[in-house]
Amino acid sequence: MLTYPIPMVPGPVSVPREVMEAYLVDYGSADIEVEFLDLYRQTVRQMQVLMGTRNDVVLHTGEGMIALWGALKSVLVPGDKVLAVSTGIFGSGIGAMAQSIGAEVRTIQYGFNQTLDDLEEVEIAVREFKPKMITVVHCETPSGTLNPIQALGALKVKYEIPLLYMDCVASMAGTPVESDAWHVDLALGGSQKALSAPPSMSMVAVSDAAWRVMEQVGYVGYDALLPLRRAADTPGQFPYTPNWHGVAALHTAARMILNTEGFSACIQRHAEVAQAAREGLMALGLALFYAEGAIPSPTVTAVNVPQGWKWEDFDAALRAKGLVVGGSYGPMAGNVFRLGHMGSQARMDLVTQALDVIAAVI
Ligand SMILES: *Cc1c(COP(=O)(O)O)cnc(C)c1O
């Protein structure tokens, strides 16, 4: 089995034993059992807390990408205008995904080491382009950054843009996500980041406005959201066999955060561990990736690969000492590595061990 004593990959994160044990129970056919429907509804309420919303939440079998695709396909038809506000790989990737299903996409591209601040260019685009939907990413995992969403949500309201789509896969459960306060219509999450469940589930919070658009669009497909809208109300309504094990694991993971630890303590733990990681890395003379004035994410830290090292060699040297970190993608590939201190990995002792290994290697 491939295991490392110091796991710091920014998702999938290591899964606590209690969450794994939720998988081991032998269940019946989920969609017709009232116990499952009850568990599903309870889990929905937990996700509403973690995503800061009173909107409906649907749970999908499949990890984050199915939520991202399913939400796009459920609300877009060819020719629809989408404004992709991007500070990184996922931000521009979502624009490319929307384009692939026929949308007319305009991308506002910030630097991959920046976060949203001055929205002047965005505001001009919103006014002139009049998109049907704005898309944005809360935590840009490959960049280790966290975008403030509030002001973008205010622009959406000001210019009466129908929909705001927000990827909060790598932020939810590690930092406050306020979907309703930020006027988000589609908030998209996944199970294997700060929630620390296996990569089997995703969740989408859907506003009434988004449901209305979905009714007009009428998208049909495995990842369609509309068939899940009332699926848990009565037995036999799911469009496919729901993943009882996955929902049980998600429920247990969320209970550990919301009840055992407490949500505010969990958020604080992430903030403290992230700060310790940043300070420790800088003390080693390493350069953090994010630009001055940008906001680092409490769930993941991106660092420049130390000078004189090839990423592959650096990675191998860390692994030889039991530490596994993440590389990065796109323009950061080979130049940036990442410590994923989210969920089960947001632990001070883990960060200390990781810093010790990095210090020894460099
Ligand atoms: C992990 C992640 C996703 C989902 O990707 P998976 O294929 O589920 O791993 C989406 N967006 C962001 C920002 C992520 O970090």
The ligand as an SDF file (V2000), in Angstrom:
LIG
                    3D

 15 15  0  0  0  0  0  0  0  0999 V2000
  -10.3960   19.6680   -6.0810 C   0  0  0  0  0  0  0  0  0  0  0  0
  -11.0780   20.7880   -6.7450 C   0  0  0  0  0  0  0  0  0  0  0  0
  -12.1570   20.5730   -7.6150 C   0  0  0  0  0  0  0  0  0  0  0  0
  -12.7040   19.2380   -7.9250 C   0  0  0  0  0  0  0  0  0  0  0  0
  -11.7670   18.4250   -8.4600 O   0  0  0  0  0  0  0  0  0  0  0  0
  -11.8170   16.8610   -8.2150 P   0  0  0  0  0  0  0  0  0  0  0  0
  -11.7160   16.2830   -9.5480 O   0  0  0  0  0  0  0  0  0  0  0  0
  -13.0510   16.5750   -7.4780 O   0  0  0  0  0  0  0  0  0  0  0  0
  -10.6160   16.5630   -7.3750 O   0  0  0  0  0  0  0  0  0  0  0  0
  -12.7680   21.6870   -8.1630 C   0  0  0  0  0  0  0  0  0  0  0  0
  -12.3420   22.9240   -7.8940 N   0  0  0  0  0  0  0  0  0  0  0  0
  -11.3150   23.1740   -7.0620 C   0  0  0  0  0  0  0  0  0  0  0  0
  -10.9150   24.5800   -6.8080 C   0  0  0  0  0  0  0  0  0  0  0  0
  -10.6530   22.1020   -6.4710 C   0  0  0  0  0  0  0  0  0  0  0  0
   -9.6300   22.3450   -5.6500 O   0  0  0  0  0  0  0  0  0  0  0  0
  1  2  1  0
  2  3  1  0
  2 14  2  0
  3  4  1  0
  3 10  2  0
  4  5  1  0
  5  6  1  0
  6  7  2  0
  6  8  1  0
  6  9  1  0
 10 11  1  0
 11 12  2  0
 12 13  1  0
 12 14  1  0
 14 15  1  0
M  END
$$$$
